[in-house]
């Protein structure tokens, strides 16, 4: 199957918010991404609203429905975020860990430690018709608990692999990649769909894209950064070429 590309447009909002302006507009970036062949749009509505805003989610929900493309709403496991998700009923809801002091998401969601709150959230989202994904490390216990809690998808955190590969840490990157491969195989065997994301760029995408059980990559920061120089459509085109080459 063709590997899907979900484009995260959070950092268009980061640029907008740096000056307190109304532009650049995340919805316009989403339109451009979809026109360039994105299979879906990802946006993370953080509790502190540091980038994506509630209005953005309103507009992105409308856009994706009109275009017939999925919106993947990344969200913390809180009552506020659950209420917003239940209002919009996005195609997919990806539960992620969130700390206000972090620069970006650091590591995967601990579904074992947080099962008492994650389980009811998964159930409520599924009842509302959203496809539930859990952003986790490629750890067998976390994958098995994700399945037990009723998630339909796991998104494997690739940040540590990408960091090690870019740093030239060959042994470490190889070990982490093997965990990703083993985790993807386990999740697939349990009936979970497998996605992957975080930290992926042109230099690191191929080993992840080559994992046969991975059905979707969600990539944001790098594509938005590269778009400054070459435009979003061209940044996506090259990423898609690398993904397809790895898959072949």
C-alpha positions as CSV (number, residue, x, y, z in Angstrom):
1,X,0.0,0.0,0.0
2,X,1.1,3.6,-0.7
3,X,2.5,5.2,2.4
4,X,0.4,8.2,3.4
5,X,1.8,11.6,4.2
6,X,0.1,13.7,6.9
7,X,1.3,17.3,7.1
8,X,1.4,19.1,10.4
9,X,0.8,22.8,10.0
10,X,1.4,23.9,13.7
11,X,4.4,26.0,13.0
12,X,2.7,28.2,10.5
13,X,0.8,29.3,13.5
14,X,4.0,29.7,15.5
15,X,5.3,32.2,12.9
16,X,1.9,34.0,13.0
17,X,1.9,34.2,16.8
18,X,5.4,35.5,17.1
19,X,4.2,38.9,15.9
20,X,0.6,38.6,17.1
21,X,-0.6,39.0,13.6
22,X,-3.3,37.3,11.6
23,X,-0.9,35.8,9.1
24,X,0.5,33.5,7.9
25,X,-2.8,31.5,8.1
26,X,-2.6,27.8,9.1
27,X,-5.7,27.2,7.0
28,X,-4.1,28.5,3.9
29,X,-1.1,26.2,4.5
30,X,-3.5,23.3,4.9
31,X,-5.1,24.2,1.6
32,X,-1.8,24.3,-0.1
33,X,-0.7,21.0,1.4
34,X,-3.9,19.3,0.3
35,X,-3.6,20.7,-3.2
36,X,0.0,19.4,-3.3
37,X,-1.1,15.9,-2.4
38,X,-1.1,15.7,1.4
39,X,-3.2,12.7,2.5
40,X,-4.4,14.6,5.6
41,X,-3.7,17.5,7.9
42,X,-2.4,17.3,11.5
43,X,-2.8,20.1,14.1
44,X,-2.0,20.1,17.8
45,X,-4.2,22.3,19.9
46,X,-2.1,22.7,23.0
47,X,-3.5,23.7,26.4
48,X,-1.5,26.9,26.3
49,X,-2.5,27.7,22.7
50,X,1.2,28.5,21.8
51,X,0.5,27.9,18.1
52,X,-2.8,26.5,16.9
53,X,-5.8,28.3,18.2
54,X,-9.4,27.3,18.8
55,X,-10.4,29.3,15.7
56,X,-7.8,27.4,13.6
57,X,-9.4,24.1,14.6
58,X,-12.8,25.5,13.6
59,X,-11.5,26.5,10.2
60,X,-9.4,23.4,9.7
61,X,-12.4,21.2,10.5
62,X,-14.5,22.9,7.9
63,X,-11.8,22.8,5.3
64,X,-11.0,19.1,5.7
65,X,-14.7,18.2,5.6
66,X,-15.2,20.3,2.4
67,X,-12.1,18.7,0.8
68,X,-13.0,15.2,1.9
69,X,-9.6,14.8,3.7
70,X,-8.9,13.7,7.3
71,X,-8.1,16.1,10.1
72,X,-5.9,14.5,12.7
73,X,-6.3,16.5,16.0
74,X,-3.4,16.0,18.3
75,X,-4.5,16.6,21.9
76,X,-3.6,16.1,25.5
77,X,-5.7,13.8,27.7
78,X,-7.7,16.5,29.5
79,X,-11.4,17.2,29.9
80,X,-11.0,20.5,28.0
81,X,-9.4,18.9,25.0
82,X,-11.9,16.0,25.0
83,X,-14.8,18.5,25.0
84,X,-13.3,20.3,22.0
85,X,-12.7,17.0,20.1
86,X,-16.3,15.8,20.8
87,X,-17.6,19.1,19.5
88,X,-15.7,18.9,16.2
89,X,-15.5,15.1,15.8
90,X,-12.4,15.0,13.7
91,X,-11.6,12.0,11.5
92,X,-8.8,11.2,13.9
93,X,-7.7,12.1,17.4
94,X,-4.1,11.4,18.5
95,X,-3.5,11.5,22.2
96,X,-0.1,12.9,23.1
97,X,1.8,13.7,26.2
98,X,2.0,17.4,27.0
99,X,4.0,19.5,29.4
100,X,3.9,23.3,29.3
101,X,7.6,23.7,29.8
102,X,8.6,21.5,26.9
103,X,9.6,23.0,23.5
104,X,8.0,20.2,21.6
105,X,6.5,16.8,22.5
106,X,9.2,14.9,24.4
107,X,8.7,11.1,24.1
108,X,5.6,9.0,23.9
109,X,2.5,8.9,26.0
110,X,2.8,6.5,29.0
111,X,-0.4,4.6,28.4
112,X,0.4,2.1,31.2
113,X,0.7,4.8,33.9
114,X,-2.2,6.8,32.5
115,X,-4.6,4.0,31.6
116,X,-7.2,5.2,34.1
117,X,-7.7,8.5,32.2
118,X,-6.7,7.4,28.8
119,X,-9.1,4.5,28.6
120,X,-12.3,6.6,29.1
121,X,-11.0,9.2,26.7
122,X,-10.4,6.6,24.0
123,X,-13.9,5.2,24.5
124,X,-15.5,8.7,24.4
125,X,-13.7,9.6,21.1
126,X,-14.5,6.3,19.5
127,X,-18.2,6.6,20.5
128,X,-18.2,10.0,18.8
129,X,-16.9,8.5,15.6
130,X,-13.2,9.6,15.7
131,X,-10.4,7.2,15.0
132,X,-8.2,7.1,18.1
133,X,-4.4,7.1,17.9
134,X,-1.9,6.9,20.8
135,X,1.5,8.5,20.3
136,X,3.8,6.1,22.1
137,X,7.3,4.7,22.2
138,X,8.0,1.5,20.3
139,X,7.8,-0.5,23.6
140,X,6.0,-3.8,23.6
141,X,4.2,-3.1,26.9
142,X,3.0,0.3,25.7
143,X,1.8,-1.2,22.4
144,X,-0.1,-4.0,24.1
145,X,-1.8,-1.6,26.5
146,X,-2.8,0.6,23.6
147,X,-4.5,-2.3,22.1
148,X,-6.2,-3.2,25.4
149,X,-7.5,0.3,25.8
150,X,-9.2,0.2,22.4
151,X,-7.1,2.5,20.3
152,X,-7.3,1.8,16.6
153,X,-3.9,3.3,15.7
154,X,-0.5,3.8,17.4
155,X,1.9,6.4,16.2
156,X,5.4,5.4,17.0
157,X,7.7,8.2,18.2
158,X,10.7,8.5,15.9
159,X,12.4,11.5,17.5
160,X,15.2,9.5,19.2
161,X,16.0,7.6,16.0
162,X,16.2,10.8,14.0
163,X,18.4,12.6,16.6
164,X,20.8,9.6,16.7
165,X,20.9,9.3,12.9
166,X,21.6,13.0,12.4
167,X,24.3,12.9,15.1
168,X,26.1,10.0,13.2
169,X,25.5,7.6,16.1
170,X,25.4,4.5,13.9
171,X,25.0,1.9,16.6
172,X,22.4,3.8,18.6
173,X,20.3,4.7,15.6
174,X,20.4,1.1,14.4
175,X,19.3,-0.2,17.8
176,X,16.4,2.3,17.9
177,X,15.4,1.5,14.3
178,X,15.2,-2.2,15.2
179,X,12.9,-1.3,18.1
180,X,10.7,0.7,15.8
181,X,10.6,-2.3,13.4
182,X,9.8,-4.8,16.1
183,X,7.2,-2.4,17.6
184,X,5.5,-1.9,14.2
185,X,5.3,-5.7,13.6
186,X,3.8,-6.3,17.1
187,X,1.2,-3.5,16.7
188,X,0.3,-4.8,13.2
189,X,-0.1,-8.4,14.6
190,X,-2.4,-7.0,17.3
191,X,-4.6,-5.4,14.6
192,X,-3.5,-1.8,15.2
193,X,-2.7,0.5,12.3
194,X,0.8,1.9,12.6
195,X,1.8,5.5,12.0
196,X,5.1,7.2,12.7
197,X,6.3,10.7,13.3
198,X,8.5,13.3,15.1
199,X,11.8,14.7,13.9
200,X,11.6,13.3,10.4
201,X,13.5,15.1,7.6
202,X,15.0,14.2,4.2
203,X,18.0,12.5,5.8
204,X,16.0,10.3,8.2
205,X,12.8,9.5,6.4
206,X,13.8,6.5,4.3
207,X,14.6,4.0,7.1
208,X,11.2,4.8,8.8
209,X,9.3,4.8,5.5
210,X,10.8,1.3,4.6
211,X,9.1,-0.3,7.7
212,X,6.4,-2.3,5.9
213,X,3.7,-2.0,8.6
214,X,3.9,1.8,8.8
215,X,0.9,3.2,6.9
216,X,1.3,6.9,7.5
217,X,4.0,9.4,8.4
218,X,3.1,12.7,10.1
219,X,5.7,15.4,9.4
220,X,5.5,19.0,10.3
221,X,8.3,21.2,11.5
222,X,10.8,20.2,8.8
223,X,8.4,20.6,6.0
224,X,7.3,24.1,7.2
225,X,10.9,25.1,7.6
226,X,11.9,23.8,4.2
227,X,8.9,25.6,2.7
228,X,10.5,28.9,3.6
229,X,13.2,28.2,1.0
230,X,11.4,26.1,-1.7
231,X,7.7,26.4,-1.0
232,X,5.5,23.9,0.6
233,X,4.5,22.0,-2.5
234,X,8.2,21.4,-3.5
235,X,9.1,20.4,0.1
236,X,6.3,17.9,0.1
237,X,7.2,16.6,-3.4
238,X,10.7,15.8,-2.4
239,X,9.6,14.1,0.8
240,X,7.0,12.0,-1.1
241,X,9.7,10.9,-3.6
242,X,11.9,9.8,-0.7
243,X,9.0,8.0,0.9
244,X,8.1,6.2,-2.3
245,X,11.7,5.2,-3.0
246,X,12.0,3.7,0.4
247,X,8.7,1.9,0.1
248,X,9.7,0.4,-3.3
